[in-house]
């Protein structure tokens, strides 16, 4: 039995927007708590903001896990290192092309505005990001990934004419 398997965990870096949301949410909760000492009715607002923070803040600490098994690529989103959710599953036999985002092979796809972009990369400009063009249930998607060498080699074994590493 010749099974191909590899997995990779990619931590998404916090953007400036994520940091501002986190800072403002915590600041507003602290401010309403202080005002709640003077005006007890404001505690209701503090409680509501605390509940909102419970749901919003874990979504700012993200990791993506790529799991490749025999021509299937599953992508899971891990929030705050505790909650896992399957984001997407791809049958790589349907993939059109996979290459680095800045490769000349992706010129047409990079200028095609009709593609739905799914970004599962870390967001770090220094890392090598690959784009995979693959049809979804409804439309064609451009999936951004940061695979390591093992994952790339396994994908290339299953789709040798569709994966480019240049």
Phi and psi in degrees as GROMACS dihedral restraints (atoms count N, CA, C in turn):
[ dihedral_restraints ]
;  ai    aj    ak    al  type     phi  dphi    fc
    3     4     5     6     1  -117.4    20    10
    4     5     6     7     1    80.3    20    10
    6     7     8     9     1   -91.7    20    10
    7     8     9    10     1   140.0    20    10
    9    10    11    12     1  -104.0    20    10
   10    11    12    13     1   129.9    20    10
   12    13    14    15     1  -145.7    20    10
   13    14    15    16     1   134.9    20    10
   15    16    17    18     1  -158.3    20    10
   16    17    18    19     1   153.2    20    10
   18    19    20    21     1  -139.7    20    10
   19    20    21    22     1   154.3    20    10
   21    22    23    24     1  -150.2    20    10
   22    23    24    25     1   138.7    20    10
   24    25    26    27     1  -110.3    20    10
   25    26    27    28     1   125.8    20    10
   27    28    29    30     1  -121.5    20    10
   28    29    30    31     1   120.0    20    10
   30    31    32    33     1   -85.5    20    10
   31    32    33    34     1   127.8    20    10
   33    34    35    36     1   -80.1    20    10
   34    35    36    37     1   127.8    20    10
   36    37    38    39     1   -77.0    20    10
   37    38    39    40     1   143.4    20    10
   39    40    41    42     1   -72.4    20    10
   40    41    42    43     1   133.3    20    10
   42    43    44    45     1   -85.8    20    10
   43    44    45    46     1   171.7    20    10
   45    46    47    48     1   -60.7    20    10
   46    47    48    49     1   -37.5    20    10
   48    49    50    51     1   -62.4    20    10
   49    50    51    52     1   -42.0    20    10
   51    52    53    54     1   -62.9    20    10
   52    53    54    55     1   -42.6    20    10
   54    55    56    57     1   -65.6    20    10
   55    56    57    58     1   -39.6    20    10
   57    58    59    60     1   -64.7    20    10
   58    59    60    61     1   -44.5    20    10
   60    61    62    63     1   -60.0    20    10
   61    62    63    64     1   -45.7    20    10
   63    64    65    66     1   -61.5    20    10
   64    65    66    67     1   -47.7    20    10
   66    67    68    69     1   -63.2    20    10
   67    68    69    70     1   -47.1    20    10
   69    70    71    72     1   -65.1    20    10
   70    71    72    73     1   -42.4    20    10
   72    73    74    75     1   -63.3    20    10
   73    74    75    76     1   -45.2    20    10
   75    76    77    78     1   -67.0    20    10
   76    77    78    79     1   -39.4    20    10
   78    79    80    81     1   -63.7    20    10
   79    80    81    82     1   -43.1    20    10
   81    82    83    84     1   -67.4    20    10
   82    83    84    85     1   -37.8    20    10
   84    85    86    87     1   -63.1    20    10
   85    86    87    88     1   -44.0    20    10
   87    88    89    90     1   -63.9    20    10
   88    89    90    91     1   -42.0    20    10
   90    91    92    93     1   -64.9    20    10
   91    92    93    94     1   -43.3    20    10
   93    94    95    96     1   -69.3    20    10
   94    95    96    97     1   -29.1    20    10
   96    97    98    99     1   -67.3    20    10
   97    98    99   100     1   -40.2    20    10
   99   100   101   102     1   -66.7    20    10
  100   101   102   103     1   -44.2    20    10
  102   103   104   105     1   -66.3    20    10
  103   104   105   106     1   -30.6    20    10
  105   106   107   108     1   -63.2    20    10
  106   107   108   109     1   -23.7    20    10
  108   109   110   111     1   -67.3    20    10
  109   110   111   112     1   -37.4    20    10
  111   112   113   114     1   -82.8    20    10
  112   113   114   115     1   -46.2    20    10
  114   115   116   117     1  -118.0    20    10
  115   116   117   118     1    99.5    20    10
  117   118   119   120     1   -58.8    20    10
  118   119   120   121     1   -25.5    20    10
  120   121   122   123     1   -65.6    20    10
  121   122   123   124     1   -23.2    20    10
  123   124   125   126     1   -69.0    20    10
  124   125   126   127     1   -17.8    20    10
  126   127   128   129     1   -60.6    20    10
  127   128   129   130     1   -28.1    20    10
  129   130   131   132     1   -63.6    20    10
  130   131   132   133     1   -42.9    20    10
  132   133   134   135     1   -64.8    20    10
  133   134   135   136     1   -41.0    20    10
  135   136   137   138     1   -61.7    20    10
  136   137   138   139     1   -42.3    20    10
  138   139   140   141     1   -63.5    20    10
  139   140   141   142     1   -44.0    20    10
  141   142   143   144     1   -62.1    20    10
  142   143   144   145     1   -42.6    20    10
  144   145   146   147     1   -66.6    20    10
  145   146   147   148     1   -35.8    20    10
  147   148   149   150     1   -64.2    20    10
  148   149   150   151     1   -40.3    20    10
  150   151   152   153     1   -66.1    20    10
  151   152   153   154     1   -41.7    20    10
  153   154   155   156     1   -61.8    20    10
  154   155   156   157     1   -41.9    20    10
  156   157   158   159     1   -63.3    20    10
  157   158   159   160     1   -34.9    20    10
  159   160   161   162     1   -59.9    20    10
  160   161   162   163     1   -35.1    20    10
  162   163   164   165     1   -91.4    20    10
  163   164   165   166     1   -29.5    20    10
  165   166   167   168     1   -84.6    20    10
  166   167   168   169     1   -46.9    20    10
  168   169   170   171     1   -60.3    20    10
  169   170   171   172     1   -39.7    20    10
  171   172   173   174     1   -62.5    20    10
  172   173   174   175     1   -27.7    20    10
  174   175   176   177     1   -73.5    20    10
  175   176   177   178     1    -9.6    20    10
  177   178   179   180     1   -90.2    20    10
  178   179   180   181     1   -15.6    20    10
  180   181   182   183     1  -108.2    20    10
  181   182   183   184     1    90.0    20    10
  183   184   185   186     1  -113.0    20    10
  184   185   186   187     1   148.1    20    10
  186   187   188   189     1  -135.3    20    10
  187   188   189   190     1   146.6    20    10
  189   190   191   192     1  -113.9    20    10
  190   191   192   193     1   134.8    20    10
  192   193   194   195     1  -113.6    20    10
  193   194   195   196     1   123.8    20    10
  195   196   197   198     1   -99.6    20    10
  196   197   198   199     1   125.2    20    10
  198   199   200   201     1  -123.0    20    10
  199   200   201   202     1   117.8    20    10
  201   202   203   204     1  -109.5    20    10
  202   203   204   205     1   123.8    20    10
  204   205   206   207     1  -138.1    20    10
  205   206   207   208     1   112.0    20    10
  207   208   209   210     1    45.4    20    10
  208   209   210   211     1    57.3    20    10
  210   211   212   213     1    85.7    20    10
  211   212   213   214     1     2.8    20    10
  213   214   215   216     1  -116.1    20    10
  214   215   216   217     1   131.3    20    10
  216   217   218   219     1  -116.3    20    10
  217   218   219   220     1   116.5    20    10
  219   220   221   222     1  -105.7    20    10
  220   221   222   223     1   136.2    20    10
  222   223   224   225     1  -120.4    20    10
  223   224   225   226     1   121.8    20    10
  225   226   227   228     1  -111.1    20    10
  226   227   228   229     1   146.4    20    10
  228   229   230   231     1  -106.1    20    10
  229   230   231   232     1   126.4    20    10
  231   232   233   234     1  -110.9    20    10
  232   233   234   235     1   119.2    20    10
  234   235   236   237     1  -103.2    20    10
  235   236   237   238     1   125.0    20    10
  237   238   239   240     1    54.4    20    10
  238   239   240   241     1    32.1    20    10
  240   241   242   243     1    56.7    20    10
  241   242   243   244     1    22.6    20    10
  243   244   245   246     1  -134.5    20    10
  244   245   246   247     1   -39.4    20    10
  246   247   248   249     1  -105.9    20    10
  247   248   249   250     1   132.2    20    10
  249   250   251   252     1  -116.6    20    10
  250   251   252   253     1   139.1    20    10
  252   253   254   255     1  -141.2    20    10
  253   254   255   256     1   130.9    20    10
  255   256   257   258     1   -72.0    20    10
  256   257   258   259     1   118.6    20    10
  258   259   260   261     1   -90.0    20    10
  259   260   261   262     1   -47.3    20    10
  261   262   263   264     1  -155.7    20    10
  262   263   264   265     1   150.7    20    10
  264   265   266   267     1  -133.3    20    10
  265   266   267   268     1   129.6    20    10
  267   268   269   270     1  -121.3    20    10
  268   269   270   271     1   137.1    20    10
  270   271   272   273     1   -92.9    20    10
  271   272   273   274     1   108.1    20    10
  273   274   275   276     1   -70.4    20    10
  274   275   276   277     1    -9.7    20    10
  276   277   278   279     1   -66.3    20    10
  277   278   279   280     1   -24.2    20    10
  279   280   281   282     1   -87.6    20    10
  280   281   282   283     1    -7.3    20    10
  282   283   284   285     1   -64.1    20    10
  283   284   285   286     1   138.9    20    10
  285   286   287   288     1   -87.0    20    10
  286   287   288   289     1   -47.3    20    10
  288   289   290   291     1  -159.7    20    10
  289   290   291   292     1   150.8    20    10
  291   292   293   294     1  -138.8    20    10
  292   293   294   295     1   124.5    20    10
  294   295   296   297     1  -157.7    20    10
  295   296   297   298     1   165.2    20    10
  297   298   299   300     1   -57.4    20    10
  298   299   300   301     1   145.7    20    10
  300   301   302   303     1   -57.1    20    10
  301   302   303   304     1   -39.4    20    10
  303   304   305   306     1   -90.7    20    10
  304   305   306   307     1    11.9    20    10
  306   307   308   309     1   -73.7    20    10
  307   308   309   310     1   149.8    20    10
  309   310   311   312     1   -65.1    20    10
  310   311   312   313     1   -20.9    20    10
  312   313   314   315     1   -70.0    20    10
  313   314   315   316     1   -18.4    20    10
  315   316   317   318     1  -102.1    20    10
  316   317   318   319     1     8.7    20    10
  318   319   320   321     1   -55.5    20    10
  319   320   321   322     1   -48.2    20    10
  321   322   323   324     1   -64.0    20    10
  322   323   324   325     1   -45.4    20    10
  324   325   326   327     1   -67.8    20    10
  325   326   327   328     1   -32.7    20    10
  327   328   329   330     1   -68.6    20    10
  328   329   330   331     1   -24.2    20    10
  330   331   332   333     1  -100.9    20    10
  331   332   333   334     1    -1.7    20    10
  333   334   335   336     1   -84.1    20    10
  334   335   336   337     1   110.7    20    10
  336   337   338   339     1   -82.9    20    10
  337   338   339   340     1    -6.1    20    10
  339   340   341   342     1   -84.9    20    10
  340   341   342   343     1    -9.4    20    10
  342   343   344   345     1   -77.1    20    10
  343   344   345   346     1   138.2    20    10
  345   346   347   348     1   -83.3    20    10
  346   347   348   349     1   124.7    20    10
  348   349   350   351     1   -96.7    20    10
  349   350   351   352     1   124.1    20    10
  351   352   353   354     1  -114.4    20    10
  352   353   354   355     1   110.6    20    10
  354   355   356   357     1   -98.9    20    10
  355   356   357   358     1   107.1    20    10
  357   358   359   360     1  -114.1    20    10
  358   359   360   361     1    31.4    20    10
  360   361   362   363     1   -99.4    20    10
  361   362   363   364     1   174.6    20    10
  363   364   365   366     1   -76.0    20    10
  364   365   366   367     1   -21.0    20    10
  366   367   368   369     1    89.3    20    10
  367   368   369   370     1    -1.3    20    10
  369   370   371   372     1   -81.2    20    10
  370   371   372   373     1   123.5    20    10
  372   373   374   375     1   -67.1    20    10
  373   374   375   376     1   -22.8    20    10
  375   376   377   378     1   -80.1    20    10
  376   377   378   379     1   -18.8    20    10
  378   379   380   381     1   -81.9    20    10
  379   380   381   382     1   151.6    20    10
  381   382   383   384     1   -83.3    20    10
  382   383   384   385     1   114.5    20    10
  384   385   386   387     1  -101.6    20    10
  385   386   387   388     1   133.9    20    10
  387   388   389   390     1  -107.0    20    10
  388   389   390   391     1   146.6    20    10
  390   391   392   393     1  -111.3    20    10
  391   392   393   394     1   138.1    20    10
  393   394   395   396     1  -122.5    20    10
  394   395   396   397     1   123.9    20    10
  396   397   398   399     1   -98.5    20    10
  397   398   399   400     1   118.3    20    10
  399   400   401   402     1  -150.0    20    10
  400   401   402   403     1   140.3    20    10
  402   403   404   405     1   -75.2    20    10
  403   404   405   406     1   141.4    20    10
  405   406   407   408     1   -99.4    20    10
  406   407   408   409     1  -168.3    20    10
  408   409   410   411     1   -60.6    20    10
  409   410   411   412     1   -40.5    20    10
  411   412   413   414     1  -109.8    20    10
  412   413   414   415     1   -33.4    20    10
  414   415   416   417     1  -145.2    20    10
  415   416   417   418     1   173.8    20    10
  417   418   419   420     1   -89.2    20    10
  418   419   420   421     1   133.9    20    10
  420   421   422   423     1  -115.8    20    10
  421   422   423   424     1   148.5    20    10
  423   424   425   426     1  -108.4    20    10
  424   425   426   427     1   109.1    20    10
  426   427   428   429     1  -101.1    20    10
  427   428   429   430     1   123.8    20    10
  429   430   431   432     1   -97.5    20    10
  430   431   432   433     1   124.0    20    10
  432   433   434   435     1  -131.9    20    10
  433   434   435   436     1   161.6    20    10
  435   436   437   438     1  -124.2    20    10
  436   437   438   439     1    74.0    20    10
  438   439   440   441     1   -76.2    20    10
  439   440   441   442     1   151.9    20    10
  441   442   443   444     1   -88.0    20    10
  442   443   444   445     1   179.8    20    10
  444   445   446   447     1   -63.6    20    10
  445   446   447   448     1   -39.8    20    10
  447   448   449   450     1   -64.1    20    10
  448   449   450   451     1   -45.8    20    10
  450   451   452   453     1   -63.2    20    10
  451   452   453   454     1   -43.3    20    10
  453   454   455   456     1   -60.3    20    10
  454   455   456   457     1   -44.3    20    10
  456   457   458   459     1   -64.3    20    10
  457   458   459   460     1   -39.8    20    10
  459   460   461   462     1   -65.9    20    10
  460   461   462   463     1   -40.8    20    10
  462   463   464   465     1   -66.3    20    10
  463   464   465   466     1   -39.4    20    10
  465   466   467   468     1   -66.4    20    10
  466   467   468   469     1   -32.4    20    10
  468   469   470   471     1   -64.6    20    10
  469   470   471   472     1   -36.2    20    10
  471   472   473   474     1   -83.4    20    10
  472   473   474   475     1   -26.6    20    10
  474   475   476   477     1  -135.1    20    10
  475   476   477   478     1    69.4    20    10
  477   478   479   480     1   -64.3    20    10
  478   479   480   481     1   -29.8    20    10
  480   481   482   483     1   -91.1    20    10
  481   482   483   484     1    -0.4    20    10
  483   484   485   486     1  -112.3    20    10
  484   485   486   487     1   -12.0    20    10
  486   487   488   489     1  -108.6    20    10
  487   488   489   490     1   126.4    20    10
  489   490   491   492     1  -124.1    20    10
  490   491   492   493     1   134.6    20    10
  492   493   494   495     1  -108.8    20    10
  493   494   495   496     1    11.6    20    10
